[in-house]
Amino acid sequence: MLKLSVAFLSCKLSINALHIKLRATGGTKTKTPGPGAQSALRALARSGIKIGRIEDVTPIPTDCTRRKGGRRGRRL
């Protein structure tokens, strides 16, 4: 819904090309964008907007950040 309204608004403002930045949660969590990123990108491409550059801006830790769960992991 939001992706279609963005496409409509950009056509209304005569924007015909975009550079896209994708971002996942990053850090100690998942580093891949979810399935919504691909469908949003596909909807923008199908709406007639030219896509210039796709960049992944997911934050990646540069130190020894520990994951949640402790030394022995999550116990059930």
N, CA, C and O atoms as a printed pandas DataFrame, in Angstrom:
     atom_number atom_name residue_name chain_id  residue_number  x_coord  y_coord  z_coord
0              1         N          MET        A               1    0.824   -1.185    0.000
1              2        CA          MET        A               1    0.000    0.000    0.000
2              3         C          MET        A               1    0.874    1.256    0.000
3              4         O          MET        A               1    0.675    2.171   -0.799
4              5         N          LEU        A               2    1.834    1.275    0.907
5              6        CA          LEU        A               2    2.715    2.435    1.003
6              7         C          LEU        A               2    3.568    2.584   -0.244
7              8         O          LEU        A               2    3.789    3.697   -0.721
8              9         N          LYS        A               3    4.052    1.455   -0.777
9             10        CA          LYS        A               3    4.913    1.526   -1.951
10            11         C          LYS        A               3    4.167    2.075   -3.160
11            12         O          LYS        A               3    4.752    2.776   -3.985
12            13         N          LEU        A               4    2.859    1.757   -3.271
13            14        CA          LEU        A               4    2.076    2.277   -4.389
14            15         C          LEU        A               4    1.815    3.771   -4.223
15            16         O          LEU        A               4    1.807    4.515   -5.204
16            17         N          SER        A               5    1.601    4.215   -2.964
17            18        CA          SER        A               5    1.374    5.642   -2.749
18            19         C          SER        A               5    2.660    6.440   -2.998
19            20         O          SER        A               5    2.600    7.577   -3.466
20            21         N          VAL        A               6    3.807    5.858   -2.689
21            22        CA          VAL        A               6    5.082    6.523   -2.982
22            23         C          VAL        A               6    5.273    6.643   -4.483
23            24         O          VAL        A               6    5.733    7.673   -4.975
24            25         N          ALA        A               7    4.919    5.586   -5.212
25            26        CA          ALA        A               7    5.040    5.620   -6.672
26            27         C          ALA        A               7    4.102    6.667   -7.261
27            28         O          ALA        A               7    4.486    7.393   -8.178
28            29         N          PHE        A               8    2.882    6.753   -6.747
29            30        CA          PHE        A               8    1.920    7.738   -7.246
30            31         C          PHE        A               8    2.391    9.155   -6.946
31            32         O          PHE        A               8    2.302   10.035   -7.801
32            33         N          LEU        A               9    2.896    9.378   -5.727
33            34        CA          LEU        A               9    3.366   10.706   -5.341
34            35         C          LEU        A               9    4.578   11.124   -6.157
35            36         O          LEU        A               9    4.689   12.286   -6.546
36            37         N          SER        A              10    5.490   10.188   -6.422
37            38        CA          SER        A              10    6.676   10.536   -7.204
38            39         C          SER        A              10    6.310   10.862   -8.649
39            40         O          SER        A              10    6.929   11.735   -9.258
40            41         N          CYS        A              11    5.315   10.176   -9.203
41            42        CA          CYS        A              11    4.864   10.513  -10.559
42            43         C          CYS        A              11    4.199   11.876  -10.571
43            44         O          CYS        A              11    4.325   12.628  -11.538
44            45         N          LYS        A              12    3.494   12.194   -9.504
45            46        CA          LYS        A              12    2.824   13.490   -9.399
46            47         C          LYS        A              12    3.844   14.627   -9.301
47            48         O          LYS        A              12    3.607   15.722   -9.811
48            49         N          LEU        A              13    4.976   14.367   -8.645
49            50        CA          LEU        A              13    6.024   15.374   -8.491
50            51         C          LEU        A              13    7.041   15.323   -9.622
51            52         O          LEU        A              13    8.072   15.993   -9.562
52            53         N          SER        A              14    6.760   14.541  -10.642
53            54        CA          SER        A              14    7.599   14.341  -11.832
54            55         C          SER        A              14    9.000   13.813  -11.483
55            56         O          SER        A              14    9.998   14.238  -12.065
56            57         N          ILE        A              15    9.052   12.891  -10.535
57            58        CA          ILE        A              15   10.294   12.178  -10.227
58            59         C          ILE        A              15   10.265   10.895  -11.046
59            60         O          ILE        A              15    9.332   10.103  -10.918
60            61         N          ASN        A              16   11.268   10.681  -11.881
61            62        CA          ASN        A              16   11.240    9.508  -12.751
62            63         C          ASN        A              16   12.380    8.526  -12.502
63            64         O          ASN        A              16   12.434    7.484  -13.155
64            65         N          ALA        A              17   13.296    8.824  -11.576
65            66        CA          ALA        A              17   14.401    7.909  -11.279
66            67         C          ALA        A              17   14.737    7.989   -9.791
67            68         O          ALA        A              17   14.592    9.039   -9.166
68            69         N          LEU        A              18   15.188    6.864   -9.235
69            70        CA          LEU        A              18   15.504    6.799   -7.808
70            71         C          LEU        A              18   16.796    6.026   -7.573
71            72         O          LEU        A              18   17.134    5.115   -8.329
72            73         N          HIS        A              19   17.511    6.398   -6.523
73            74        CA          HIS        A              19   18.575    5.579   -5.957
74            75         C          HIS        A              19   17.991    4.995   -4.678
75            76         O          HIS        A              19   17.439    5.732   -3.860
76            77         N          ILE        A              20   18.103    3.692   -4.494
77            78        CA          ILE        A              20   17.435    3.014   -3.390
78            79         C          ILE        A              20   18.469    2.493   -2.405
79            80         O          ILE        A              20   19.485    1.919   -2.799
80            81         N          LYS        A              21   18.197    2.701   -1.098
81            82        CA          LYS        A              21   19.033    2.170   -0.030
82            83         C          LYS        A              21   18.205    1.174    0.769
83            84         O          LYS        A              21   17.152    1.519    1.305
84            85         N          LEU        A              22   18.690   -0.077    0.845
85            86        CA          LEU        A              22   18.027   -1.123    1.610
86            87         C          LEU        A              22   18.733   -1.280    2.944
87            88         O          LEU        A              22   19.961   -1.227    3.014
88            89         N          ARG        A              23   17.942   -1.476    4.020
89            90        CA          ARG        A              23   18.529   -1.614    5.344
90            91         C          ARG        A              23   17.832   -2.738    6.096
91            92         O          ARG        A              23   16.604   -2.781    6.174
92            93         N          ALA        A              24   18.626   -3.644    6.647
93            94        CA          ALA        A              24   18.105   -4.703    7.514
94            95         C          ALA        A              24   18.330   -4.275    8.964
95            96         O          ALA        A              24   18.821   -3.175    9.218
96            97         N          THR        A              25   17.976   -5.129    9.900
97            98        CA          THR        A              25   18.138   -4.805   11.316
98            99         C          THR        A              25   19.607   -4.618   11.669
99           100         O          THR        A              25   19.972   -3.634   12.312
100          101         N          GLY        A              26   20.449   -5.553   11.252
101          102        CA          GLY        A              26   21.887   -5.421   11.438
102          103         C          GLY        A              26   22.329   -5.610   12.875
103          104         O          GLY        A              26   21.570   -6.087   13.719
104          105         N          GLY        A              27   23.563   -5.229   13.137
105          106        CA          GLY        A              27   24.129   -5.401   14.465
106          107         C          GLY        A              27   24.330   -6.872   14.765
107          108         O          GLY        A              27   24.999   -7.576   14.009
108          109         N          THR        A              28   23.744   -7.355   15.885
109          110        CA          THR        A              28   23.838   -8.770   16.225
110          111         C          THR        A              28   22.640   -9.548   15.708
111          112         O          THR        A              28   22.564  -10.762   15.898
112          113         N          LYS        A              29   21.709   -8.873   15.062
113          114        CA          LYS        A              29   20.515   -9.538   14.529
114          115         C          LYS        A              29   20.713   -9.847   13.049
115          116         O          LYS        A              29   21.850   -9.889   12.580
116          117         N          THR        A              30   19.633  -10.063   12.308
117          118        CA          THR        A              30   19.729  -10.482   10.914
118          119         C          THR        A              30   20.353   -9.402   10.036
119          120         O          THR        A              30   20.121   -8.209   10.232
120          121         N          LYS        A              31   21.142   -9.840    9.075
121          122        CA          LYS        A              31   21.855   -8.903    8.206
122          123         C          LYS        A              31   21.323   -8.916    6.780
123          124         O          LYS        A              31   21.928   -8.323    5.887
124          125         N          THR        A              32   20.187   -9.593    6.560
125          126        CA          THR        A              32   19.586   -9.621    5.230
126          127         C          THR        A              32   18.238   -8.918    5.279
127          128         O          THR        A              32   17.474   -9.123    6.222
128          129         N          PRO        A              33   17.930   -8.091    4.281
129          130        CA          PRO        A              33   16.611   -7.446    4.243
130          131         C          PRO        A              33   15.506   -8.491    4.107
131          132         O          PRO        A              33   15.716   -9.553    3.521
132          133         N          GLY        A              34   14.346   -8.188    4.644
133          134        CA          GLY        A              34   13.233   -9.126    4.622
134          135         C          GLY        A              34   12.569   -9.227    3.259
135          136         O          GLY        A              34   13.000   -8.582    2.303
136          137         N          PRO        A              35   11.517  -10.040    3.169
137          138        CA          PRO        A              35   10.825  -10.222    1.893
138          139         C          PRO        A              35   10.082   -8.971    1.433
139          140         O          PRO        A              35    9.783   -8.840    0.246
140          141         N          GLY        A              36    9.785   -8.068    2.330
141          142        CA          GLY        A              36    9.094   -6.831    1.957
142          143         C          GLY        A              36    9.960   -5.909    1.125
143          144         O          GLY        A              36    9.446   -5.127    0.325
144          145         N          ALA        A              37   11.265   -5.993    1.305
145          146        CA          ALA        A              37   12.173   -5.136    0.534
146          147         C          ALA        A              37   12.136   -5.501   -0.939
147          148         O          ALA        A              37   12.137   -4.622   -1.801
148          149         N          GLN        A              38   12.104   -6.781   -1.228
149          150        CA          GLN        A              38   12.090   -7.222   -2.621
150          151         C          GLN        A              38   10.767   -6.875   -3.293
151          152         O          GLN        A              38   10.756   -6.455   -4.451
152          153         N          SER        A              39    9.654   -7.045   -2.585
153          154        CA          SER        A              39    8.361   -6.733   -3.194
154          155         C          SER        A              39    8.190   -5.233   -3.390
155          156         O          SER        A              39    7.581   -4.806   -4.371
156          157         N          ALA        A              40    8.719   -4.427   -2.470
157          158        CA          ALA        A              40    8.641   -2.977   -2.634
158          159         C          ALA        A              40    9.478   -2.515   -3.821
159          160         O          ALA        A              40    9.061   -1.641   -4.580
160          161         N          LEU        A              41   10.644   -3.099   -3.975
161          162        CA          LEU        A              41   11.519   -2.768   -5.099
162          163         C          LEU        A              41   10.870   -3.158   -6.424
163          164         O          LEU        A              41   10.940   -2.412   -7.401
164          165         N          ARG        A              42   10.244   -4.321   -6.450
165          166        CA          ARG        A              42    9.566   -4.785   -7.660
166          167         C          ARG        A              42    8.379   -3.881   -8.006
167          168         O          ARG        A              42    8.144   -3.594   -9.180
168          169         N          ALA        A              43    7.634   -3.434   -6.998
169          170        CA          ALA        A              43    6.488   -2.563   -7.248
170          171         C          ALA        A              43    6.932   -1.212   -7.793
171          172         O          ALA        A              43    6.277   -0.650   -8.671
172          173         N          LEU        A              44    8.042   -0.689   -7.277
173          174        CA          LEU        A              44    8.552    0.584   -7.795
174          175         C          LEU        A              44    9.010    0.442   -9.239
175          176         O          LEU        A              44    8.788    1.334  -10.057
176          177         N          ALA        A              45    9.650   -0.680   -9.550
177          178        CA          ALA        A              45   10.122   -0.900  -10.915
178          179         C          ALA        A              45    8.953   -1.053  -11.886
179          180         O          ALA        A              45    9.015   -0.567  -13.016
180          181         N          ARG        A              46    7.898   -1.722  -11.453
181          182        CA          ARG        A              46    6.737   -1.931  -12.322
182          183         C          ARG        A              46    5.902   -0.678  -12.505
183          184         O          ARG        A              46    5.137   -0.577  -13.464
184          185         N          SER        A              47    6.038    0.278  -11.596
185          186        CA          SER        A              47    5.242    1.503  -11.710
186          187         C          SER        A              47    5.837    2.486  -12.710
187          188         O          SER        A              47    5.257    3.546  -12.949
188          189         N          GLY        A              48    6.974    2.156  -13.292
189          190        CA          GLY        A              48    7.551    3.002  -14.328
190          191         C          GLY        A              48    8.686    3.887  -13.857
191          192         O          GLY        A              48    9.189    4.700  -14.632
192          193         N          ILE        A              49    9.104    3.751  -12.606
193          194        CA          ILE        A              49   10.208    4.550  -12.078
194          195         C          ILE        A              49   11.518    3.843  -12.407
195          196         O          ILE        A              49   11.646    2.637  -12.199
196          197         N          LYS        A              50   12.485    4.590  -12.918
197          198        CA          LYS        A              50   13.794    4.018  -13.227
198          199         C          LYS        A              50   14.590    3.881  -11.933
199          200         O          LYS        A              50   14.599    4.789  -11.103
200          201         N          ILE        A              51   15.250    2.754  -11.771
201          202        CA          ILE        A              51   16.041    2.500  -10.573
202          203         C          ILE        A              51   17.506    2.639  -10.942
203          204         O          ILE        A              51   18.020    1.885  -11.769
204          205         N          GLY        A              52   18.182    3.609  -10.327
205          206        CA          GLY        A              52   19.574    3.881  -10.662
206          207         C          GLY        A              52   20.540    2.976   -9.930
207          208         O          GLY        A              52   21.289    2.229  -10.558
208          209         N          ARG        A              53   20.532    3.034   -8.603
209          210        CA          ARG        A              53   21.529    2.327   -7.803
210          211         C          ARG        A              53   20.823    1.704   -6.601
211          212         O          ARG        A              53   19.993    2.353   -5.964
212          213         N          ILE        A              54   21.143    0.470   -6.294
213          214        CA          ILE        A              54   20.608   -0.201   -5.115
214          215         C          ILE        A              54   21.774   -0.428   -4.167
215          216         O          ILE        A              54   22.749   -1.093   -4.516
216          217         N          GLU        A              55   21.669    0.131   -2.958
217          218        CA          GLU        A              55   22.774    0.071   -2.000
218          219         C          GLU        A              55   22.285   -0.544   -0.698
219          220         O          GLU        A              55   21.194   -0.217   -0.230
220          221         N          ASP        A              56   23.077   -1.425   -0.113
221          222        CA          ASP        A              56   22.760   -2.040    1.169
222          223         C          ASP        A              56   23.449   -1.236    2.264
223          224         O          ASP        A              56   24.677   -1.156    2.289
224          225         N          VAL        A              57   22.680   -0.642    3.166
225          226        CA          VAL        A              57   23.240    0.201    4.224
226          227         C          VAL        A              57   22.999   -0.418    5.606
227          228         O          VAL        A              57   22.819    0.301    6.588
228          229         N          THR        A              58   22.998   -1.744    5.676
229          230        CA          THR        A              58   22.788   -2.447    6.936
230          231         C          THR        A              58   23.979   -2.216    7.864
231          232         O          THR        A              58   25.123   -2.396    7.445
232          233         N          PRO        A              59   23.732   -1.815    9.129
233          234        CA          PRO        A              59   24.852   -1.603   10.051
234          235         C          PRO        A              59   25.522   -2.926   10.429
235          236         O          PRO        A              59   24.849   -3.892   10.790
236          237         N          ILE        A              60   26.837   -2.956   10.343
237          238        CA          ILE        A              60   27.615   -4.148   10.669
238          239         C          ILE        A              60   28.537   -3.796   11.837
239          240         O          ILE        A              60   29.258   -2.801   11.760
240          241         N          PRO        A              61   28.535   -4.588   12.920
241          242        CA          PRO        A              61   29.375   -4.258   14.067
242          243         C          PRO        A              61   30.857   -4.425   13.736
243          244         O          PRO        A              61   31.243   -5.342   13.010
244          245         N          THR        A              62   31.667   -3.541   14.271
245          246        CA          THR        A              62   33.106   -3.596   14.026
246          247         C          THR        A              62   33.880   -3.996   15.277
247          248         O          THR        A              62   35.111   -4.010   15.273
248          249         N          ASP        A              63   33.159   -4.321   16.346
249          250        CA          ASP        A              63   33.823   -4.760   17.567
250          251         C          ASP        A              63   33.276   -6.142   17.941
251          252         O          ASP        A              63   32.606   -6.783   17.131
252          253         N          CYS        A              64   33.550   -6.587   19.124
253          254        CA          CYS        A              64   33.124   -7.918   19.550
254          255         C          CYS        A              64   31.796   -7.817   20.295
255          256         O          CYS        A              64   31.735   -8.096   21.493
256          257         N          THR        A              65   30.744   -7.423   19.602
257          258        CA          THR        A              65   29.430   -7.312   20.217
258          259         C          THR        A              65   28.844   -8.710   20.402
259          260         O          THR        A              65   28.839   -9.515   19.470
260          261         N          ARG        A              66   28.352   -8.994   21.608
261          262        CA          ARG        A              66   27.826  -10.331   21.894
262          263         C          ARG        A              66   26.351  -10.424   21.561
263          264         O          ARG        A              66   25.603   -9.456   21.694
264          265         N          ARG        A              67   25.952  -11.600   21.128
265          266        CA          ARG        A              67   24.543  -11.861   20.849
266          267         C          ARG        A              67   23.786  -12.125   22.145
267          268         O          ARG        A              67   24.374  -12.503   23.159
268          269         N          LYS        A              68   22.482  -11.922   22.094
269          270        CA          LYS        A              68   21.625  -12.177   23.231
270          271         C          LYS        A              68   21.536  -13.685   23.480
271          272         O          LYS        A              68   21.535  -14.469   22.531
272          273         N          GLY        A              69   21.464  -14.088   24.730
273          274        CA          GLY        A              69   21.288  -15.509   25.031
274          275         C          GLY        A              69   22.292  -16.053   26.031
275          276         O          GLY        A              69   22.082  -17.135   26.579
276          277         N          GLY        A              70   23.368  -15.338   26.281
277          278        CA          GLY        A              70   24.336  -15.808   27.263
278          279         C          GLY        A              70   25.308  -16.834   26.716
279          280         O          GLY        A              70   25.312  -17.140   25.524
280          281         N          ARG        A              71   26.127  -17.356   27.607
281          282        CA          ARG        A              71   27.191  -18.269   27.194
282          283         C          ARG        A              71   26.654  -19.619   26.724
283          284         O          ARG        A              71   27.177  -20.195   25.770
284          285         N          ARG        A              72   25.614  -20.125   27.385
285          286        CA          ARG        A              72   25.090  -21.451   27.054
286          287         C          ARG        A              72   23.920  -21.392   26.078
287          288         O          ARG        A              72   23.322  -22.425   25.779
288          289         N          GLY        A              73   23.589  -20.232   25.587
289          290        CA          GLY        A              73   22.511  -20.115   24.612
290          291         C          GLY        A              73   21.135  -20.100   25.250
291          292         O          GLY        A              73   21.006  -20.103   26.474
292          293         N          ARG        A              74   20.131  -20.084   24.430
293          294        CA          ARG        A              74   18.753  -20.074   24.915
294          295         C          ARG        A              74   18.348  -21.486   25.304
295          296         O          ARG        A              74   18.418  -22.409   24.493
296          297         N          ARG        A              75   17.924  -21.646   26.546
297          298        CA          ARG        A              75   17.523  -22.962   27.038
298          299         C          ARG        A              75   16.004  -23.041   27.069
299          300         O          ARG        A              75   15.333  -22.125   27.544
300          301         N          LEU        A              76   15.479  -24.125   26.569
301          302        CA          LEU        A              76   14.018  -24.284   26.497
302          303         C          LEU        A              76   13.491  -25.076   27.663
303          304         O          LEU        A              76   12.285  -25.304   27.759
